[in-house]
């Protein structure tokens, strides 16, 4: 992370997941990272993306350790209540749709609300794991209604927050990150691990990609190689 000041401070939300733990490991061992804070359900059972009060109370200790030059939100879920993505409109279920919106949009939006104020005043990066299926214009196969919709909804939240925060800090960078096809418990029912990236390789490339992003009016939407994804 050469674009951040030396001895930068980082925070990883969702640090017990495959990608989140890889982010935390990479930042903890980074020579220029002075502090890598983290929070997840594993280290704080109260952390619950479907409960606004629990989110805000769980964040109090890590907020007190700010400001941060780098905040990474690695939360999210593809399988909801034991059900994978819908293959057709007729399998859409209101309860699962609601849960997906909470975990992939509403909860992360509450995180955004609480964490943006503790971004550093100089160059800073707020990165949120997203998905290519969250792109409305790139939807060529259909299906996956709840997951697509929840990811697209949060993309709008991130874009709007980026525009607002730019007026306070022109050096801030907001980015939605597609990590590639990563071998993890989240993706295992849907991808062949033999052809997938390891979490460590994905994270290494994502950190390199966000390090090269320039501040813009609004958020970036890129894949792990730094290639732009259409909103």
N, C-alpha and C positions, 0 to 999 in steps of 0.2 A: 504494500500500500504506500507507494512513493508519493502519491498526491496529497496524503494527509501529513499533518505536522508530526515531527518526531515525538515519540512518547504519546501517541494518540490513545484514546480510551474507546473501548468498544463494548457493545452490549448485544447478546444473542438471546432472542426470545424463542422458546421452543427448542431448547438446547439438548433435550433427551432423544429427539428423533434422529434418524440416520443422517440427514443433511445438517440439521442443527448442531449435532454433536461434532460433525466434521468441521463446521465453521468454528465452533468453540476451540477445538483442538488446534486448528490452523492459526487462530488469533492468539491463543495462549502461548504458542511457540514462536510467534512473529517477533523479530528483533526490535521492531519499532513500536510494538503495542505495550503500553505501560500497564494496562488493566483491561481484563476481559470479563465483564460481568455476565451473568446468565440467569435465566429463570425458565422453569418448565414444571409440568405436573409431577415429575419425579422428585425434584428438590423442594417443591412447594405444593402440597396436595390441595391447597386452597385455590390454586390457579385454574380457572375454569372459563373458557372462551364463551360460554353461554350464560355467564353471570357477570353483569357490569360491575356490581359492587365488589365481587371477588377479584375481578381483574384489577380494579383500582387499588384494593388493599394489598394484593400480592405485589404490585409494582412499587410500593412505597420504599422498600429497602434499596432497590436498584436505582430508583429516581434520586435518592439521596446521595448516590455515588457519582452522579453526573457533574458536569455536562459530558456528552459523548460526541466524538468525531464520527463514529460509525455505529449505526444501529441496524441490526438485521432481524427481521421477523421471519422465522422459519416455521411458523405454525401452519396448520391446514389439515384437511382430511378428505380423502377420496371415497372411502367406504363409510357409509352412514348407517348406524343401527344394524350392522351386519349385511347391508345391501350395497352392492357395487353400483356404478353409474347406470342410469337407465338407457336401454337400447332403443326404446320407442316411447312416444308420447303417452301411450296407453298404460305404461308402467309407472307414470309419474304419481308420487305419493306426497300428500300435503305435509305430513309429519317429517318425512325425510328431506323434503325441499326446505322446510323451515330450519331443520337442524343444520343442513349444509350452508344455508345463508348465515346462520349464527357463527359457525366454526370458520367459514372461509371469507365472510364479509363483515358481519356486525361486530363480532369479537375483535378481529384485526383493526376495525375502524375505531373501536374504543382504545385499543393499544395506540393507534396513531394519534388520537386526541391527547393521550397522556404523555406520549414520548416525544412528540415534535417539540414541545416547549423546552426539553432538556437537551436538544441538539446544540452543539458548540456554535459559537458566533462566527468562527472562521469557516473554512471549507469543511463541509460535513456531508455525510451520505446516509440516507434512509433507504434501506433495501428490503423489499418484501418478496418472498418466494411467490411466484405466480405460475401460470401454465399457458402454453400456446393455445389450448382450447378456450382460454379466456378472451381470445381475440374474436370479435364479432365478424370482422371482414375476412378472417382466415378459416371460417367454419365451412368446410367442404363436405363433411361426412354426416353431420347431424348427430342426434343422440346425446347422451351425457348431459341431460337438461339441467339438473340441479348444480352439478359441478361447473359447467360452462357459465351458467347464470351467476353463480356466487362469485366466481373469479372475475367475470366481466364487471360485476357491480363494484367489487373492491378496486378494480383498476380505475374506475371513475372517482372513487373516494381518494385514491392516491394522487390522481391527476389534479383534482380540485385542491387538495391540501398543498401540493407542490406550488401551484399558482399563488395561493395565499401566502405561503411561507417565503416565497421569493421576494415579496415586498419587505420582509424583515431581514432576510439574509440572502443577498444575491449570489453568494458562493455555495448555497445548498444544492444538493443533488438528490432527487428522489427517483427510484428505479424499481420497476416490476421485473423480476428475474425468472426466466424459464430455465430450470436447472439441467435440461436434457432428460433423457431416459435413464434414470438412476436405479440401480439395484437396491431395493429397500422393501421393508414390509408393506409400505403403502402401495408400491407398484407391482409387487410380486404376483398378484393374481392376473395381471394384465400384460406383463412383458417377460421376455426370455432373459434371465440374468446374464446369460452368456454374451448377449449383444449389448448389454447396458453399461453405463459408466459406473465406476465406484463412487461413493459419496465424496471421497477424498479428491478424486480427479475432477469431479464436477465443481466442488468448492474452490479448488485451486484456480480453475479457469474463470469461475464467476468473480472471484476476488480480483483477478487480473483485469477482467472486463470492466468492472465498476471503477477500478482505479483510473481508467482512461476516459471516463465520462466527463464531459464539460457541463457546467451549469447551464440550464436552459429554463425558459419560461414554461413550466409544466414538467411532467415526469417522463422518464425514458421507459421503454418497454423493449427488453432485449433478451436474447438467449445466452446460454453460458459461454458462447464463443464471442459475445459482444455484438452479434448481428441483430439489427433492428427487427422487431415484430410489429406488424400493423395493428393498431388499436381495433 
